[in-house]
Amino acid sequence: MPDQVLFPIDLQHPESWEKALPAAMRMAGSEGTIHLLGIVPDIGSSMVATFLPKGYEVQALQAMKDALDGFAEQHLPDTRVKTHVGHGHVAETILKLAKKTKADLIVMASHKPDELRSILISSHANAVVRHSPVSVMVVR
């Protein structure tokens, strides 16, 4: 069994964790640690940032941390879990944290395959699978 399981989720979209959460718990077992990751996307443009309230990103990161801690208390009460907040591009952030936590496995959800969507827009799961140095379990 993997000792360190990275589990990135989007708290705004239950489909990112409803089916994948039991798989992550199964893979971590009673001895492993689940690294729960929430990501605050980068604003991207400094022009956009000028329209946001002062301290917006700091507040968004803290709100994400609080929400992840609440999620862990509710859904992972008897599990070894550490919460992490990332900031930036989703796939890159997942891969960086996998390296930092020495993850043995990444468990994440993905939407059903759609050829047109795959051609036009690469999904986050696809990018993680292609570039991850560790195994990735994609749950649908």
C-alpha positions in Angstrom: 0.0 0.0 0.0 1.2 3.5 -0.7 2.4 5.4 2.3 1.8 9.0 1.0 -1.4 9.5 -1.2 -1.9 12.9 -2.8 -5.6 13.7 -3.3 -6.3 17.0 -5.1 -9.9 18.1 -5.0 -12.1 21.1 -6.0 -14.4 21.8 -3.1 -16.8 23.6 -5.4 -17.4 20.5 -7.5 -18.3 17.3 -5.6 -17.7 15.3 -8.7 -14.0 15.9 -8.1 -14.1 13.9 -4.9 -17.3 11.9 -4.3 -16.1 8.8 -6.2 -12.4 9.4 -5.7 -12.5 9.8 -1.9 -13.3 6.2 -1.2 -10.5 5.1 -3.6 -8.0 7.4 -1.9 -9.0 6.1 1.5 -8.7 2.5 0.4 -5.3 3.1 -1.1 -3.9 4.9 2.0 -5.3 2.1 4.2 -4.9 2.5 8.0 -1.2 3.3 7.9 -0.9 5.8 5.0 -1.4 9.5 4.9 -3.7 11.4 2.6 -2.4 14.7 1.5 -5.6 16.7 0.7 -4.9 19.5 -1.8 -7.0 22.4 -2.7 -5.8 24.8 -5.4 -6.5 28.6 -5.7 -5.9 29.4 -9.4 -3.6 32.2 -10.3 -5.3 35.4 -11.3 -3.0 35.5 -14.3 -3.0 39.1 -15.3 -1.8 42.0 -13.2 -4.5 44.1 -14.9 -7.2 41.8 -13.5 -5.5 42.0 -10.1 -6.0 45.7 -10.0 -9.7 45.3 -10.0 -9.7 42.9 -7.0 -9.7 44.0 -3.3 -6.4 44.4 -1.6 -5.2 41.2 -0.1 -7.6 39.1 -2.2 -5.2 36.2 -2.9 -4.1 36.0 0.8 -7.8 35.8 1.8 -8.6 33.2 -0.9 -5.7 31.0 0.3 -6.8 31.2 3.9 -10.4 30.5 3.0 -9.3 27.4 1.0 -7.2 26.2 4.0 -10.2 26.6 6.4 -12.5 24.8 3.9 -10.1 21.9 3.4 -9.7 21.6 7.2 -13.5 21.4 7.5 -13.7 18.9 4.7 -11.1 16.7 6.4 -12.9 16.8 9.7 -16.2 15.9 8.1 -15.1 13.3 5.5 -11.8 11.9 6.9 -12.2 11.8 10.6 -10.4 8.6 11.3 -7.7 9.0 8.6 -4.2 10.4 8.8 -4.6 13.5 6.7 -2.6 16.7 6.0 -4.2 19.6 4.2 -2.3 21.7 1.6 -3.2 24.8 -0.3 -1.7 25.3 -3.7 -1.7 28.4 -5.8 -1.3 28.6 -9.6 -1.7 26.3 -12.5 -3.6 23.1 -11.4 -1.5 20.3 -13.0 1.8 22.0 -12.1 0.7 22.6 -8.5 -0.3 18.9 -8.2 3.0 17.7 -9.6 5.0 20.1 -7.3 3.2 18.9 -4.2 3.6 15.3 -5.2 7.4 15.8 -5.2 7.4 17.9 -2.0 5.3 15.3 -0.1 7.1 12.3 -1.6 3.8 11.0 -2.7 3.7 7.3 -3.8 0.4 7.8 -5.6 -1.9 10.5 -6.8 -5.6 9.8 -6.7 -7.9 12.2 -8.6 -11.2 12.4 -10.4 -11.7 13.1 -14.1 -14.7 13.7 -16.3 -15.7 11.1 -18.8 -13.5 11.1 -22.0 -14.8 13.3 -24.8 -12.7 13.3 -28.0 -13.6 16.9 -29.0 -12.8 18.2 -25.5 -9.5 16.2 -25.4 -8.4 17.8 -28.7 -9.4 21.4 -27.7 -8.6 21.4 -24.0 -6.3 19.1 -22.2 -7.8 18.1 -18.9 -5.9 18.5 -15.6 -5.9 14.7 -15.1 -4.4 14.2 -18.5 -1.6 16.6 -17.8 -0.9 15.0 -14.4 -0.9 11.5 -15.8 1.5 12.5 -18.7 4.0 14.2 -16.5 3.8 12.5 -13.1 6.9 10.6 -11.8 4.6 8.4 -9.6 1.5 6.3 -10.4 -1.8 8.2 -10.9 -5.2 6.6 -10.2 -7.9 8.4 -12.2 -11.4 7.7 -10.9 -14.5 8.3 -13.1 
